[in-house]
Amino acid sequence: MKIIHTSDWHLGARLLDQDRSGDGQRFLDELLGIIEKERPDALIVSGDVFDTRQPGSGVQSIYYNFLGEVNRSGACAQVVITAGNHDSPSVLMEAHMPLDLIKVKVFGKVTDNPNDNIVVLDSADGSMKMAVAAVPFASGADLFNFARTAMP
């Protein structure tokens, strides 16, 4: 299987008073070109999609437009995204239902059931499968709650 693995996009990052949204757009344009050339079985994004927990609508548009372009290109059938410490789980998860329809799986926070974070990826020709543990960033409170529910 061919996988493209990325992380730390930090879309919407600023450098002092400089808006860097153009940098994020150029990065995603380049990544789309790589996806179209390499035609991976999956794209995995491991955290820090956004630079802040409350990204503006323009930054979110860049993100959603990119995912739509990946789908339209047909060059990558599956995308797995996990939240990082800069991401708001609820912001990432708010569009998970329509994203599921285009085979974009988003994982915002740790659940009580570890099986909730297992994704089975298929190769383009159907000859191979791979399981991915799509585990988002877990805060101290998340870990405490998980340990509390896991203990008898």
C-alpha positions in Angstrom: 0.0 0.0 0.0 1.1 3.5 -0.7 0.5 6.0 2.1 1.2 9.7 2.3 1.6 10.7 6.0 1.6 14.3 7.0 1.1 16.3 10.2 1.4 19.8 11.6 -0.2 21.7 8.8 -0.9 24.6 11.2 -3.3 26.3 8.8 -4.0 29.8 9.8 -0.7 30.3 11.5 0.5 33.9 11.9 4.1 35.1 12.3 3.8 38.1 14.6 1.4 40.4 12.6 1.9 38.6 9.3 -1.0 36.5 7.9 0.3 33.3 6.5 -2.9 31.9 5.0 -1.3 32.1 1.6 1.5 29.7 2.8 -1.1 27.2 3.9 -2.9 27.4 0.6 0.4 26.9 -1.3 1.3 23.9 0.9 -2.1 22.3 0.2 -1.8 23.0 -3.5 1.6 21.3 -3.5 0.3 18.4 -1.5 -2.6 18.0 -3.9 -0.1 17.8 -6.8 1.9 15.1 -4.9 -1.3 13.2 -4.3 -2.3 13.4 -8.0 1.2 12.3 -9.1 1.7 9.5 -6.5 -1.9 8.2 -6.3 -1.6 6.9 -2.8 -4.1 4.4 -1.3 -4.5 6.8 1.6 -3.6 10.2 3.1 -3.0 10.3 6.8 -2.9 13.6 8.7 -1.7 13.2 12.3 -2.7 16.3 14.1 -2.4 20.1 14.2 -4.5 20.7 11.1 -5.1 24.2 12.3 -2.9 26.5 14.3 -5.6 27.6 16.7 -8.5 25.9 18.4 -10.9 28.5 16.8 -9.7 28.9 13.1 -11.5 31.5 11.1 -14.0 30.6 8.4 -11.4 31.5 5.6 -8.9 29.0 7.0 -11.6 26.3 7.4 -12.6 27.0 3.7 -9.1 26.3 2.6 -9.2 23.0 4.5 -12.6 21.9 3.2 -11.8 22.9 -0.3 -8.6 20.8 -0.2 -10.5 17.8 1.0 -13.1 18.3 -1.8 -10.3 18.6 -4.4 -8.7 15.4 -3.1 -12.1 13.7 -3.6 -12.7 15.2 -7.0 -9.3 14.2 -8.3 -10.0 10.5 -7.6 -6.2 10.2 -6.8 -6.7 9.1 -3.2 -9.7 7.2 -2.0 -9.2 7.4 1.7 -8.2 10.2 4.1 -7.7 9.8 7.9 -7.4 12.9 10.1 -6.7 13.1 13.8 -6.8 16.1 16.0 -3.6 17.5 17.5 -3.0 19.6 20.6 -3.6 22.8 18.5 -6.9 21.5 17.1 -10.4 21.8 18.7 -11.9 18.3 18.6 -15.4 19.8 18.1 -14.2 22.1 15.2 -12.6 19.1 13.4 -15.6 16.9 14.1 -18.4 19.3 13.1 -18.4 18.2 9.5 -17.5 14.5 10.0 -20.8 13.2 8.6 -20.5 14.8 5.1 -16.8 14.0 5.1 -17.6 10.3 5.8 -19.5 10.3 2.5 -16.3 11.1 0.6 -14.2 8.7 2.7 -12.6 11.2 4.9 -12.5 9.9 8.5 -12.0 12.5 11.2 -11.1 11.6 14.8 -11.4 14.5 17.2 -11.0 13.0 20.7 -10.3 9.8 22.5 -13.4 7.7 23.3 -14.1 5.1 26.0 -13.7 2.4 23.4 -10.3 2.0 21.7 -11.9 0.2 18.8 -13.6 3.4 17.8 -10.3 4.6 16.6 -9.4 1.7 14.3 -9.7 2.3 10.6 -9.3 -0.4 8.0 -7.8 1.0 4.8 -8.1 -0.9 1.4 -5.6 -0.8 -1.3 -6.8 0.7 -4.6 -6.9 -2.8 -6.2 -8.5 -4.4 -3.2 -5.6 -6.8 -2.7 -4.4 -5.5 0.7 -5.9 -4.1 3.9 -4.2 -2.2 6.6 -5.5 -1.2 10.1 -4.6 2.2 11.4 -5.0 3.3 15.0 -6.2 6.8 14.4 -5.6 8.2 17.9 -6.0 12.0 18.4 -4.2 14.0 20.9 -5.3 13.1 24.4 -5.4 15.8 27.1 -4.7 15.1 30.7 -8.4 15.1 31.4 -9.0 12.7 28.5 -6.4 10.3 29.9 -7.8 10.6 33.4 -11.4 9.8 32.2 -10.2 6.9 30.1 -8.2 5.4 33.0 -11.2 5.9 35.3 -13.6 4.1 33.0 -11.0 1.3 32.3 -10.5 0.5 35.9 -12.9 -1.9 37.6 
